[in-house]
Amino acid sequence: MPGVDKRRVATLLWIAFAFVVWNVVFDHVIVEAGRAYLRAADAAVRAGAPYVRIDAWMRPARSRAFWAATGSALAILIGGFAALKRASRVP
């Protein structure tokens, strides 16, 4: 492809992939925490226990989601950039 910097395109694709994975992982952790909260709230109602507050479940989930998503995206970026560096050394 004349006139196209293949390295720049590959770099942008790795960044886009990491961005998508970050969002998917973050969303997955939040959804699972929401489901766990609903199960706990349902169990509390059935047992006649005190009301289960969503804040107690979702605040820690937000932090877990952020770090899990960030770790996943960083792993992709590090692996992708290492692959790009190695590919640029191959004749």
PyMOL Python script that loads the backbone (N, CA, C, O; Angstrom):
from pymol import cmd

cmd.read_pdbstr("""\
ATOM      1  N   MET A   1       0.846  -1.175   0.000  1.00  0.00           N
ATOM      2  CA  MET A   1       0.000   0.000   0.000  1.00  0.00           C
ATOM      3  C   MET A   1       0.890   1.237   0.000  1.00  0.00           C
ATOM      4  O   MET A   1       1.403   1.643   1.043  1.00  0.00           O
ATOM      5  N   PRO A   2       1.066   1.821  -1.158  1.00  0.00           N
ATOM      6  CA  PRO A   2       1.928   3.001  -1.239  1.00  0.00           C
ATOM      7  C   PRO A   2       1.305   4.194  -0.519  1.00  0.00           C
ATOM      8  O   PRO A   2       0.101   4.435  -0.606  1.00  0.00           O
ATOM      9  N   GLY A   3       2.150   4.929   0.190  1.00  0.00           N
ATOM     10  CA  GLY A   3       1.698   6.140   0.871  1.00  0.00           C
ATOM     11  C   GLY A   3       1.068   5.900   2.235  1.00  0.00           C
ATOM     12  O   GLY A   3       0.696   6.854   2.920  1.00  0.00           O
ATOM     13  N   VAL A   4       0.942   4.637   2.639  1.00  0.00           N
ATOM     14  CA  VAL A   4       0.336   4.330   3.934  1.00  0.00           C
ATOM     15  C   VAL A   4       1.426   3.825   4.875  1.00  0.00           C
ATOM     16  O   VAL A   4       2.147   2.880   4.555  1.00  0.00           O
ATOM     17  N   ASP A   5       1.535   4.455   6.020  1.00  0.00           N
ATOM     18  CA  ASP A   5       2.506   4.032   7.024  1.00  0.00           C
ATOM     19  C   ASP A   5       1.919   2.839   7.783  1.00  0.00           C
ATOM     20  O   ASP A   5       1.077   2.998   8.667  1.00  0.00           O
ATOM     21  N   LYS A   6       2.381   1.651   7.418  1.00  0.00           N
ATOM     22  CA  LYS A   6       1.829   0.423   7.989  1.00  0.00           C
ATOM     23  C   LYS A   6       2.057   0.346   9.499  1.00  0.00           C
ATOM     24  O   LYS A   6       1.211  -0.169  10.230  1.00  0.00           O
ATOM     25  N   ARG A   7       3.172   0.845   9.954  1.00  0.00           N
ATOM     26  CA  ARG A   7       3.461   0.832  11.393  1.00  0.00           C
ATOM     27  C   ARG A   7       2.461   1.706  12.146  1.00  0.00           C
ATOM     28  O   ARG A   7       1.990   1.328  13.219  1.00  0.00           O
ATOM     29  N   ARG A   8       2.141   2.852  11.597  1.00  0.00           N
ATOM     30  CA  ARG A   8       1.169   3.751  12.242  1.00  0.00           C
ATOM     31  C   ARG A   8      -0.221   3.113  12.271  1.00  0.00           C
ATOM     32  O   ARG A   8      -0.923   3.202  13.278  1.00  0.00           O
ATOM     33  N   VAL A   9      -0.615   2.476  11.184  1.00  0.00           N
ATOM     34  CA  VAL A   9      -1.913   1.804  11.133  1.00  0.00           C
ATOM     35  C   VAL A   9      -1.955   0.674  12.153  1.00  0.00           C
ATOM     36  O   VAL A   9      -2.942   0.525  12.873  1.00  0.00           O
ATOM     37  N   ALA A  10      -0.889  -0.125  12.220  1.00  0.00           N
ATOM     38  CA  ALA A  10      -0.837  -1.225  13.188  1.00  0.00           C
ATOM     39  C   ALA A  10      -0.892  -0.701  14.620  1.00  0.00           C
ATOM     40  O   ALA A  10      -1.562  -1.290  15.468  1.00  0.00           O
ATOM     41  N   THR A  11      -0.203   0.388  14.892  1.00  0.00           N
ATOM     42  CA  THR A  11      -0.228   0.991  16.223  1.00  0.00           C
ATOM     43  C   THR A  11      -1.637   1.449  16.581  1.00  0.00           C
ATOM     44  O   THR A  11      -2.107   1.208  17.693  1.00  0.00           O
ATOM     45  N   LEU A  12      -2.299   2.096  15.662  1.00  0.00           N
ATOM     46  CA  LEU A  12      -3.665   2.554  15.920  1.00  0.00           C
ATOM     47  C   LEU A  12      -4.629   1.386  16.120  1.00  0.00           C
ATOM     48  O   LEU A  12      -5.554   1.476  16.927  1.00  0.00           O
ATOM     49  N   LEU A  13      -4.419   0.308  15.400  1.00  0.00           N
ATOM     50  CA  LEU A  13      -5.266  -0.866  15.583  1.00  0.00           C
ATOM     51  C   LEU A  13      -5.053  -1.512  16.960  1.00  0.00           C
ATOM     52  O   LEU A  13      -6.015  -1.956  17.587  1.00  0.00           O
ATOM     53  N   TRP A  14      -3.799  -1.566  17.434  1.00  0.00           N
ATOM     54  CA  TRP A  14      -3.541  -2.098  18.774  1.00  0.00           C
ATOM     55  C   TRP A  14      -4.193  -1.211  19.835  1.00  0.00           C
ATOM     56  O   TRP A  14      -4.762  -1.715  20.804  1.00  0.00           O
ATOM     57  N   ILE A  15      -4.111   0.089  19.655  1.00  0.00           N
ATOM     58  CA  ILE A  15      -4.734   1.013  20.610  1.00  0.00           C
ATOM     59  C   ILE A  15      -6.252   0.858  20.595  1.00  0.00           C
ATOM     60  O   ILE A  15      -6.887   0.845  21.650  1.00  0.00           O
ATOM     61  N   ALA A  16      -6.833   0.740  19.406  1.00  0.00           N
ATOM     62  CA  ALA A  16      -8.285   0.558  19.305  1.00  0.00           C
ATOM     63  C   ALA A  16      -8.704  -0.760  19.962  1.00  0.00           C
ATOM     64  O   ALA A  16      -9.726  -0.812  20.646  1.00  0.00           O
ATOM     65  N   PHE A  17      -7.927  -1.815  19.760  1.00  0.00           N
ATOM     66  CA  PHE A  17      -8.222  -3.105  20.374  1.00  0.00           C
ATOM     67  C   PHE A  17      -8.180  -2.998  21.902  1.00  0.00           C
ATOM     68  O   PHE A  17      -9.062  -3.513  22.589  1.00  0.00           O
ATOM     69  N   ALA A  18      -7.160  -2.331  22.422  1.00  0.00           N
ATOM     70  CA  ALA A  18      -7.048  -2.154  23.872  1.00  0.00           C
ATOM     71  C   ALA A  18      -8.222  -1.346  24.413  1.00  0.00           C
ATOM     72  O   ALA A  18      -8.731  -1.647  25.492  1.00  0.00           O
ATOM     73  N   PHE A  19      -8.654  -0.333  23.686  1.00  0.00           N
ATOM     74  CA  PHE A  19      -9.796   0.494  24.094  1.00  0.00           C
ATOM     75  C   PHE A  19     -11.074  -0.343  24.167  1.00  0.00           C
ATOM     76  O   PHE A  19     -11.839  -0.242  25.126  1.00  0.00           O
ATOM     77  N   VAL A  20     -11.292  -1.158  23.157  1.00  0.00           N
ATOM     78  CA  VAL A  20     -12.485  -2.010  23.131  1.00  0.00           C
ATOM     79  C   VAL A  20     -12.442  -3.016  24.283  1.00  0.00           C
ATOM     80  O   VAL A  20     -13.445  -3.217  24.967  1.00  0.00           O
ATOM     81  N   VAL A  21     -11.304  -3.639  24.497  1.00  0.00           N
ATOM     82  CA  VAL A  21     -11.179  -4.613  25.585  1.00  0.00           C
ATOM     83  C   VAL A  21     -11.385  -3.931  26.930  1.00  0.00           C
ATOM     84  O   VAL A  21     -12.042  -4.494  27.805  1.00  0.00           O
ATOM     85  N   TRP A  22     -10.841  -2.733  27.115  1.00  0.00           N
ATOM     86  CA  TRP A  22     -11.033  -2.004  28.370  1.00  0.00           C
ATOM     87  C   TRP A  22     -12.536  -1.846  28.642  1.00  0.00           C
ATOM     88  O   TRP A  22     -13.006  -2.118  29.747  1.00  0.00           O
ATOM     89  N   ASN A  23     -13.269  -1.412  27.640  1.00  0.00           N
ATOM     90  CA  ASN A  23     -14.706  -1.196  27.821  1.00  0.00           C
ATOM     91  C   ASN A  23     -15.464  -2.490  28.086  1.00  0.00           C
ATOM     92  O   ASN A  23     -16.374  -2.515  28.915  1.00  0.00           O
ATOM     93  N   VAL A  24     -15.104  -3.552  27.399  1.00  0.00           N
ATOM     94  CA  VAL A  24     -15.795  -4.840  27.590  1.00  0.00           C
ATOM     95  C   VAL A  24     -15.533  -5.380  28.994  1.00  0.00           C
ATOM     96  O   VAL A  24     -16.462  -5.830  29.665  1.00  0.00           O
ATOM     97  N   VAL A  25     -14.287  -5.341  29.442  1.00  0.00           N
ATOM     98  CA  VAL A  25     -13.950  -5.857  30.770  1.00  0.00           C
ATOM     99  C   VAL A  25     -14.633  -5.015  31.846  1.00  0.00           C
ATOM    100  O   VAL A  25     -15.217  -5.562  32.781  1.00  0.00           O
ATOM    101  N   PHE A  26     -14.563  -3.688  31.721  1.00  0.00           N
ATOM    102  CA  PHE A  26     -15.201  -2.810  32.705  1.00  0.00           C
ATOM    103  C   PHE A  26     -16.694  -3.105  32.795  1.00  0.00           C
ATOM    104  O   PHE A  26     -17.244  -3.249  33.886  1.00  0.00           O
ATOM    105  N   ASP A  27     -17.335  -3.193  31.650  1.00  0.00           N
ATOM    106  CA  ASP A  27     -18.771  -3.448  31.612  1.00  0.00           C
ATOM    107  C   ASP A  27     -19.101  -4.813  32.222  1.00  0.00           C
ATOM    108  O   ASP A  27     -20.067  -4.942  32.974  1.00  0.00           O
ATOM    109  N   HIS A  28     -18.312  -5.812  31.903  1.00  0.00           N
ATOM    110  CA  HIS A  28     -18.565  -7.161  32.427  1.00  0.00           C
ATOM    111  C   HIS A  28     -18.494  -7.188  33.956  1.00  0.00           C
ATOM    112  O   HIS A  28     -19.357  -7.778  34.606  1.00  0.00           O
ATOM    113  N   VAL A  29     -17.486  -6.560  34.524  1.00  0.00           N
ATOM    114  CA  VAL A  29     -17.347  -6.553  35.983  1.00  0.00           C
ATOM    115  C   VAL A  29     -18.514  -5.811  36.629  1.00  0.00           C
ATOM    116  O   VAL A  29     -19.035  -6.253  37.653  1.00  0.00           O
ATOM    117  N   ILE A  30     -18.930  -4.690  36.042  1.00  0.00           N
ATOM    118  CA  ILE A  30     -20.052  -3.927  36.590  1.00  0.00           C
ATOM    119  C   ILE A  30     -21.357  -4.724  36.494  1.00  0.00           C
ATOM    120  O   ILE A  30     -22.141  -4.747  37.442  1.00  0.00           O
ATOM    121  N   VAL A  31     -21.586  -5.369  35.367  1.00  0.00           N
ATOM    122  CA  VAL A  31     -22.810  -6.162  35.191  1.00  0.00           C
ATOM    123  C   VAL A  31     -22.844  -7.314  36.194  1.00  0.00           C
ATOM    124  O   VAL A  31     -23.879  -7.571  36.808  1.00  0.00           O
ATOM    125  N   GLU A  32     -21.725  -8.004  36.362  1.00  0.00           N
ATOM    126  CA  GLU A  32     -21.679  -9.114  37.317  1.00  0.00           C
ATOM    127  C   GLU A  32     -21.905  -8.618  38.746  1.00  0.00           C
ATOM    128  O   GLU A  32     -22.562  -9.301  39.532  1.00  0.00           O
ATOM    129  N   ALA A  33     -21.379  -7.458  39.092  1.00  0.00           N
ATOM    130  CA  ALA A  33     -21.607  -6.900  40.429  1.00  0.00           C
ATOM    131  C   ALA A  33     -23.085  -6.540  40.605  1.00  0.00           C
ATOM    132  O   ALA A  33     -23.650  -6.737  41.681  1.00  0.00           O
ATOM    133  N   GLY A  34     -23.695  -6.023  39.570  1.00  0.00           N
ATOM    134  CA  GLY A  34     -25.126  -5.712  39.633  1.00  0.00           C
ATOM    135  C   GLY A  34     -25.958  -6.961  39.830  1.00  0.00           C
ATOM    136  O   GLY A  34     -26.922  -6.958  40.596  1.00  0.00           O
ATOM    137  N   ARG A  35     -25.594  -8.020  39.147  1.00  0.00           N
ATOM    138  CA  ARG A  35     -26.316  -9.290  39.314  1.00  0.00           C
ATOM    139  C   ARG A  35     -26.123  -9.854  40.715  1.00  0.00           C
ATOM    140  O   ARG A  35     -27.060 -10.385  41.312  1.00  0.00           O
ATOM    141  N   ALA A  36     -24.914  -9.739  41.235  1.00  0.00           N
ATOM    142  CA  ALA A  36     -24.649 -10.218  42.598  1.00  0.00           C
ATOM    143  C   ALA A  36     -25.454  -9.407  43.609  1.00  0.00           C
ATOM    144  O   ALA A  36     -25.986  -9.959  44.571  1.00  0.00           O
ATOM    145  N   TYR A  37     -25.541  -8.098  43.389  1.00  0.00           N
ATOM    146  CA  TYR A  37     -26.347  -7.258  44.276  1.00  0.00           C
ATOM    147  C   TYR A  37     -27.812  -7.693  44.245  1.00  0.00           C
ATOM    148  O   TYR A  37     -28.450  -7.818  45.290  1.00  0.00           O
ATOM    149  N   LEU A  38     -28.335  -7.922  43.050  1.00  0.00           N
ATOM    150  CA  LEU A  38     -29.736  -8.331  42.942  1.00  0.00           C
ATOM    151  C   LEU A  38     -29.993  -9.660  43.663  1.00  0.00           C
ATOM    152  O   LEU A  38     -31.025  -9.828  44.312  1.00  0.00           O
ATOM    153  N   ARG A  39     -29.056 -10.594  43.549  1.00  0.00           N
ATOM    154  CA  ARG A  39     -29.210 -11.860  44.270  1.00  0.00           C
ATOM    155  C   ARG A  39     -29.183 -11.626  45.781  1.00  0.00           C
ATOM    156  O   ARG A  39     -29.978 -12.215  46.513  1.00  0.00           O
ATOM    157  N   ALA A  40     -28.276 -10.773  46.249  1.00  0.00           N
ATOM    158  CA  ALA A  40     -28.182 -10.490  47.683  1.00  0.00           C
ATOM    159  C   ALA A  40     -29.423  -9.762  48.181  1.00  0.00           C
ATOM    160  O   ALA A  40     -29.930 -10.062  49.262  1.00  0.00           O
ATOM    161  N   ALA A  41     -29.913  -8.808  47.398  1.00  0.00           N
ATOM    162  CA  ALA A  41     -31.112  -8.072  47.796  1.00  0.00           C
ATOM    163  C   ALA A  41     -32.315  -9.006  47.840  1.00  0.00           C
ATOM    164  O   ALA A  41     -33.142  -8.911  48.748  1.00  0.00           O
ATOM    165  N   ASP A  42     -32.418  -9.893  46.880  1.00  0.00           N
ATOM    166  CA  ASP A  42     -33.513 -10.854  46.860  1.00  0.00           C
ATOM    167  C   ASP A  42     -33.441 -11.781  48.075  1.00  0.00           C
ATOM    168  O   ASP A  42     -34.456 -12.058  48.716  1.00  0.00           O
ATOM    169  N   ALA A  43     -32.240 -12.255  48.384  1.00  0.00           N
ATOM    170  CA  ALA A  43     -32.064 -13.139  49.540  1.00  0.00           C
ATOM    171  C   ALA A  43     -32.410 -12.406  50.834  1.00  0.00           C
ATOM    172  O   ALA A  43     -33.000 -12.992  51.741  1.00  0.00           O
ATOM    173  N   ALA A  44     -32.044 -11.121  50.921  1.00  0.00           N
ATOM    174  CA  ALA A  44     -32.355 -10.342  52.128  1.00  0.00           C
ATOM    175  C   ALA A  44     -33.859 -10.170  52.290  1.00  0.00           C
ATOM    176  O   ALA A  44     -34.380 -10.286  53.400  1.00  0.00           O
ATOM    177  N   VAL A  45     -34.559  -9.897  51.196  1.00  0.00           N
ATOM    178  CA  VAL A  45     -36.014  -9.734  51.261  1.00  0.00           C
ATOM    179  C   VAL A  45     -36.671 -11.041  51.677  1.00  0.00           C
ATOM    180  O   VAL A  45     -37.561 -11.056  52.528  1.00  0.00           O
ATOM    181  N   ARG A  46     -36.230 -12.133  51.075  1.00  0.00           N
ATOM    182  CA  ARG A  46     -36.825 -13.440  51.396  1.00  0.00           C
ATOM    183  C   ARG A  46     -36.570 -13.848  52.850  1.00  0.00           C
ATOM    184  O   ARG A  46     -37.396 -14.517  53.470  1.00  0.00           O
ATOM    185  N   ALA A  47     -35.415 -13.436  53.384  1.00  0.00           N
ATOM    186  CA  ALA A  47     -35.067 -13.817  54.759  1.00  0.00           C
ATOM    187  C   ALA A  47     -35.598 -12.814  55.781  1.00  0.00           C
ATOM    188  O   ALA A  47     -35.489 -13.035  56.987  1.00  0.00           O
ATOM    189  N   GLY A  48     -36.169 -11.715  55.300  1.00  0.00           N
ATOM    190  CA  GLY A  48     -36.644 -10.689  56.213  1.00  0.00           C
ATOM    191  C   GLY A  48     -35.509  -9.908  56.853  1.00  0.00           C
ATOM    192  O   GLY A  48     -35.690  -9.289  57.902  1.00  0.00           O
ATOM    193  N   ALA A  49     -34.361  -9.933  56.237  1.00  0.00           N
ATOM    194  CA  ALA A  49     -33.173  -9.235  56.748  1.00  0.00           C
ATOM    195  C   ALA A  49     -33.252  -7.751  56.381  1.00  0.00           C
ATOM    196  O   ALA A  49     -34.107  -7.353  55.590  1.00  0.00           O
ATOM    197  N   PRO A  50     -32.367  -6.935  56.950  1.00  0.00           N
ATOM    198  CA  PRO A  50     -32.351  -5.514  56.609  1.00  0.00           C
ATOM    199  C   PRO A  50     -32.071  -5.293  55.119  1.00  0.00           C
ATOM    200  O   PRO A  50     -31.496  -6.142  54.436  1.00  0.00           O
ATOM    201  N   TYR A  51     -32.494  -4.137  54.651  1.00  0.00           N
ATOM    202  CA  TYR A  51     -32.319  -3.740  53.262  1.00  0.00           C
ATOM    203  C   TYR A  51     -30.841  -3.752  52.877  1.00  0.00           C
ATOM    204  O   TYR A  51     -29.999  -3.252  53.622  1.00  0.00           O
ATOM    205  N   VAL A  52     -30.531  -4.315  51.726  1.00  0.00           N
ATOM    206  CA  VAL A  52     -29.157  -4.356  51.221  1.00  0.00           C
ATOM    207  C   VAL A  52     -28.955  -3.134  50.337  1.00  0.00           C
ATOM    208  O   VAL A  52     -29.677  -2.943  49.358  1.00  0.00           O
ATOM    209  N   ARG A  53     -27.981  -2.315  50.678  1.00  0.00           N
ATOM    210  CA  ARG A  53     -27.736  -1.075  49.930  1.00  0.00           C
ATOM    211  C   ARG A  53     -26.858  -1.341  48.709  1.00  0.00           C
ATOM    212  O   ARG A  53     -25.832  -2.015  48.795  1.00  0.00           O
ATOM    213  N   ILE A  54     -27.284  -0.802  47.585  1.00  0.00           N
ATOM    214  CA  ILE A  54     -26.541  -1.015  46.338  1.00  0.00           C
ATOM    215  C   ILE A  54     -25.164  -0.363  46.378  1.00  0.00           C
ATOM    216  O   ILE A  54     -24.225  -0.857  45.754  1.00  0.00           O
ATOM    217  N   ASP A  55     -25.038   0.729  47.099  1.00  0.00           N
ATOM    218  CA  ASP A  55     -23.753   1.426  47.178  1.00  0.00           C
ATOM    219  C   ASP A  55     -22.664   0.525  47.771  1.00  0.00           C
ATOM    220  O   ASP A  55     -21.502   0.595  47.370  1.00  0.00           O
ATOM    221  N   ALA A  56     -23.047  -0.306  48.712  1.00  0.00           N
ATOM    222  CA  ALA A  56     -22.077  -1.208  49.336  1.00  0.00           C
ATOM    223  C   ALA A  56     -21.553  -2.249  48.345  1.00  0.00           C
ATOM    224  O   ALA A  56     -20.470  -2.799  48.540  1.00  0.00           O
ATOM    225  N   TRP A  57     -22.303  -2.515  47.303  1.00  0.00           N
ATOM    226  CA  TRP A  57     -21.895  -3.501  46.299  1.00  0.00           C
ATOM    227  C   TRP A  57     -21.215  -2.856  45.097  1.00  0.00           C
ATOM    228  O   TRP A  57     -20.237  -3.388  44.572  1.00  0.00           O
ATOM    229  N   MET A  58     -21.729  -1.721  44.666  1.00  0.00           N
ATOM    230  CA  MET A  58     -21.256  -1.153  43.407  1.00  0.00           C
ATOM    231  C   MET A  58     -20.008  -0.271  43.562  1.00  0.00           C
ATOM    232  O   MET A  58     -19.218  -0.164  42.624  1.00  0.00           O
ATOM    233  N   ARG A  59     -19.823   0.349  44.703  1.00  0.00           N
ATOM    234  CA  ARG A  59     -18.634   1.183  44.893  1.00  0.00           C
ATOM    235  C   ARG A  59     -17.359   0.343  44.787  1.00  0.00           C
ATOM    236  O   ARG A  59     -16.445   0.734  44.062  1.00  0.00           O
ATOM    237  N   PRO A  60     -17.260  -0.801  45.485  1.00  0.00           N
ATOM    238  CA  PRO A  60     -16.058  -1.636  45.308  1.00  0.00           C
ATOM    239  C   PRO A  60     -15.972  -2.227  43.896  1.00  0.00           C
ATOM    240  O   PRO A  60     -14.877  -2.436  43.373  1.00  0.00           O
ATOM    241  N   ALA A  61     -17.114  -2.492  43.292  1.00  0.00           N
ATOM    242  CA  ALA A  61     -17.113  -3.058  41.937  1.00  0.00           C
ATOM    243  C   ALA A  61     -16.538  -2.072  40.936  1.00  0.00           C
ATOM    244  O   ALA A  61     -15.859  -2.461  39.986  1.00  0.00           O
ATOM    245  N   ARG A  62     -16.814  -0.796  41.155  1.00  0.00           N
ATOM    246  CA  ARG A  62     -16.282   0.225  40.246  1.00  0.00           C
ATOM    247  C   ARG A  62     -14.755   0.218  40.272  1.00  0.00           C
ATOM    248  O   ARG A  62     -14.107   0.307  39.229  1.00  0.00           O
ATOM    249  N   SER A  63     -14.196   0.112  41.457  1.00  0.00           N
ATOM    250  CA  SER A  63     -12.741   0.073  41.581  1.00  0.00           C
ATOM    251  C   SER A  63     -12.174  -1.214  40.967  1.00  0.00           C
ATOM    252  O   SER A  63     -11.187  -1.173  40.233  1.00  0.00           O
ATOM    253  N   ARG A  64     -12.807  -2.359  41.273  1.00  0.00           N
ATOM    254  CA  ARG A  64     -12.371  -3.638  40.677  1.00  0.00           C
ATOM    255  C   ARG A  64     -12.445  -3.588  39.161  1.00  0.00           C
ATOM    256  O   ARG A  64     -11.538  -4.054  38.472  1.00  0.00           O
ATOM    257  N   ALA A  65     -13.531  -3.020  38.641  1.00  0.00           N
ATOM    258  CA  ALA A  65     -13.724  -2.940  37.194  1.00  0.00           C
ATOM    259  C   ALA A  65     -12.643  -2.075  36.552  1.00  0.00           C
ATOM    260  O   ALA A  65     -12.085  -2.431  35.514  1.00  0.00           O
ATOM    261  N   PHE A  66     -12.358  -0.945  37.175  1.00  0.00           N
ATOM    262  CA  PHE A  66     -11.333  -0.048  36.627  1.00  0.00           C
ATOM    263  C   PHE A  66      -9.984  -0.736  36.540  1.00  0.00           C
ATOM    264  O   PHE A  66      -9.327  -0.691  35.499  1.00  0.00           O
ATOM    265  N   TRP A  67      -9.563  -1.379  37.634  1.00  0.00           N
ATOM    266  CA  TRP A  67      -8.238  -2.002  37.639  1.00  0.00           C
ATOM    267  C   TRP A  67      -8.167  -3.236  36.754  1.00  0.00           C
ATOM    268  O   TRP A  67      -7.143  -3.472  36.113  1.00  0.00           O
ATOM    269  N   ALA A  68      -9.218  -4.017  36.707  1.00  0.00           N
ATOM    270  CA  ALA A  68      -9.220  -5.190  35.822  1.00  0.00           C
ATOM    271  C   ALA A  68      -9.177  -4.755  34.360  1.00  0.00           C
ATOM    272  O   ALA A  68      -8.442  -5.332  33.558  1.00  0.00           O
ATOM    273  N   ALA A  69      -9.956  -3.747  34.019  1.00  0.00           N
ATOM    274  CA  ALA A  69      -9.978  -3.253  32.639  1.00  0.00           C
ATOM    275  C   ALA A  69      -8.653  -2.617  32.261  1.00  0.00           C
ATOM    276  O   ALA A  69      -8.148  -2.830  31.159  1.00  0.00           O
ATOM    277  N   THR A  70      -8.090  -1.839  33.172  1.00  0.00           N
ATOM    278  CA  THR A  70      -6.815  -1.185  32.893  1.00  0.00           C
ATOM    279  C   THR A  70      -5.703  -2.216  32.738  1.00  0.00           C
ATOM    280  O   THR A  70      -4.866  -2.096  31.843  1.00  0.00           O
ATOM    281  N   GLY A  71      -5.688  -3.215  33.592  1.00  0.00           N
ATOM    282  CA  GLY A  71      -4.674  -4.272  33.465  1.00  0.00           C
ATOM    283  C   GLY A  71      -4.793  -5.021  32.151  1.00  0.00           C
ATOM    284  O   GLY A  71      -3.785  -5.331  31.515  1.00  0.00           O
ATOM    285  N   SER A  72      -6.011  -5.311  31.745  1.00  0.00           N
ATOM    286  CA  SER A  72      -6.227  -6.012  30.474  1.00  0.00           C
ATOM    287  C   SER A  72      -5.751  -5.163  29.293  1.00  0.00           C
ATOM    288  O   SER A  72      -5.064  -5.654  28.397  1.00  0.00           O
ATOM    289  N   ALA A  73      -6.121  -3.899  29.308  1.00  0.00           N
ATOM    290  CA  ALA A  73      -5.727  -3.007  28.206  1.00  0.00           C
ATOM    291  C   ALA A  73      -4.215  -2.812  28.173  1.00  0.00           C
ATOM    292  O   ALA A  73      -3.619  -2.786  27.096  1.00  0.00           O
ATOM    293  N   LEU A  74      -3.592  -2.676  29.337  1.00  0.00           N
ATOM    294  CA  LEU A  74      -2.136  -2.514  29.374  1.00  0.00           C
ATOM    295  C   LEU A  74      -1.423  -3.758  28.854  1.00  0.00           C
ATOM    296  O   LEU A  74      -0.425  -3.652  28.142  1.00  0.00           O
ATOM    297  N   ALA A  75      -1.928  -4.922  29.203  1.00  0.00           N
ATOM    298  CA  ALA A  75      -1.318  -6.156  28.702  1.00  0.00           C
ATOM    299  C   ALA A  75      -1.386  -6.212  27.178  1.00  0.00           C
ATOM    300  O   ALA A  75      -0.431  -6.624  26.519  1.00  0.00           O
ATOM    301  N   ILE A  76      -2.507  -5.800  26.634  1.00  0.00           N
ATOM    302  CA  ILE A  76      -2.659  -5.786  25.175  1.00  0.00           C
ATOM    303  C   ILE A  76      -1.702  -4.779  24.551  1.00  0.00           C
ATOM    304  O   ILE A  76      -1.039  -5.082  23.558  1.00  0.00           O
ATOM    305  N   LEU A  77      -1.626  -3.583  25.128  1.00  0.00           N
ATOM    306  CA  LEU A  77      -0.730  -2.565  24.575  1.00  0.00           C
ATOM    307  C   LEU A  77       0.733  -2.987  24.661  1.00  0.00           C
ATOM    308  O   LEU A  77       1.489  -2.810  23.706  1.00  0.00           O
ATOM    309  N   ILE A  78       1.128  -3.536  25.785  1.00  0.00           N
ATOM    310  CA  ILE A  78       2.524  -3.968  25.934  1.00  0.00           C
ATOM    311  C   ILE A  78       2.839  -5.087  24.940  1.00  0.00           C
ATOM    312  O   ILE A  78       3.872  -5.060  24.271  1.00  0.00           O
ATOM    313  N   GLY A  79       1.956  -6.053  24.852  1.00  0.00           N
ATOM    314  CA  GLY A  79       2.170  -7.144  23.892  1.00  0.00           C
ATOM    315  C   GLY A  79       2.158  -6.661  22.452  1.00  0.00           C
ATOM    316  O   GLY A  79       2.983  -7.082  21.641  1.00  0.00           O
ATOM    317  N   GLY A  80       1.225  -5.782  22.140  1.00  0.00           N
ATOM    318  CA  GLY A  80       1.129  -5.252  20.780  1.00  0.00           C
ATOM    319  C   GLY A  80       2.331  -4.427  20.385  1.00  0.00           C
ATOM    320  O   GLY A  80       2.861  -4.572  19.284  1.00  0.00           O
ATOM    321  N   PHE A  81       2.761  -3.557  21.290  1.00  0.00           N
ATOM    322  CA  PHE A  81       3.920  -2.710  20.979  1.00  0.00           C
ATOM    323  C   PHE A  81       5.209  -3.531  20.913  1.00  0.00           C
ATOM    324  O   PHE A  81       6.101  -3.225  20.121  1.00  0.00           O
ATOM    325  N   ALA A  82       5.306  -4.567  21.740  1.00  0.00           N
ATOM    326  CA  ALA A  82       6.474  -5.457  21.659  1.00  0.00           C
ATOM    327  C   ALA A  82       6.486  -6.184  20.313  1.00  0.00           C
ATOM    328  O   ALA A  82       7.539  -6.347  19.697  1.00  0.00           O
ATOM    329  N   ALA A  83       5.315  -6.614  19.868  1.00  0.00           N
ATOM    330  CA  ALA A  83       5.222  -7.284  18.567  1.00  0.00           C
ATOM    331  C   ALA A  83       5.588  -6.331  17.433  1.00  0.00           C
ATOM    332  O   ALA A  83       6.264  -6.715  16.480  1.00  0.00           O
ATOM    333  N   LEU A  84       5.134  -5.085  17.548  1.00  0.00           N
ATOM    334  CA  LEU A  84       5.486  -4.096  16.525  1.00  0.00           C
ATOM    335  C   LEU A  84       6.983  -3.823  16.493  1.00  0.00           C
ATOM    336  O   LEU A  84       7.582  -3.695  15.424  1.00  0.00           O
ATOM    337  N   LYS A  85       7.578  -3.735  17.675  1.00  0.00           N
ATOM    338  CA  LYS A  85       9.031  -3.482  17.735  1.00  0.00           C
ATOM    339  C   LYS A  85       9.786  -4.643  17.126  1.00  0.00           C
ATOM    340  O   LYS A  85      10.736  -4.451  16.367  1.00  0.00           O
ATOM    341  N   ARG A  86       9.359  -5.849  17.461  1.00  0.00           N
ATOM    342  CA  ARG A  86      10.029  -7.033  16.910  1.00  0.00           C
ATOM    343  C   ARG A  86       9.833  -7.105  15.393  1.00  0.00           C
ATOM    344  O   ARG A  86      10.766  -7.439  14.663  1.00  0.00           O
ATOM    345  N   ALA A  87       8.651  -6.800  14.929  1.00  0.00           N
ATOM    346  CA  ALA A  87       8.372  -6.855  13.484  1.00  0.00           C
ATOM    347  C   ALA A  87       9.183  -5.813  12.722  1.00  0.00           C
ATOM    348  O   ALA A  87       9.558  -6.033  11.570  1.00  0.00           O
ATOM    349  N   SER A  88       9.454  -4.676  13.367  1.00  0.00           N
ATOM    350  CA  SER A  88      10.218  -3.642  12.665  1.00  0.00           C
ATOM    351  C   SER A  88      11.694  -4.021  12.524  1.00  0.00           C
ATOM    352  O   SER A  88      12.395  -3.459  11.683  1.00  0.00           O
ATOM    353  N   ARG A  89      12.169  -4.963  13.335  1.00  0.00           N
ATOM    354  CA  ARG A  89      13.572  -5.401  13.249  1.00  0.00           C
ATOM    355  C   ARG A  89      13.763  -6.489  12.200  1.00  0.00           C
ATOM    356  O   ARG A  89      14.884  -6.732  11.754  1.00  0.00           O
ATOM    357  N   VAL A  90      12.682  -7.141  11.808  1.00  0.00           N
ATOM    358  CA  VAL A  90      12.768  -8.216  10.814  1.00  0.00           C
ATOM    359  C   VAL A  90      12.935  -7.583   9.426  1.00  0.00           C
ATOM    360  O   VAL A  90      12.169  -6.694   9.055  1.00  0.00           O
ATOM    361  N   PRO A  91      13.937  -8.040   8.660  1.00  0.00           N
ATOM    362  CA  PRO A  91      14.159  -7.418   7.332  1.00  0.00           C
ATOM    363  C   PRO A  91      13.072  -7.706   6.335  1.00  0.00           C
ATOM    364  O   PRO A  91      13.142  -7.246   5.196  1.00  0.00           O
TER     365      PRO A  91
END
""", "prot")
cmd.dss("prot")
cmd.show_as("cartoon", "prot")
cmd.util.cbc("prot")
cmd.orient("prot")
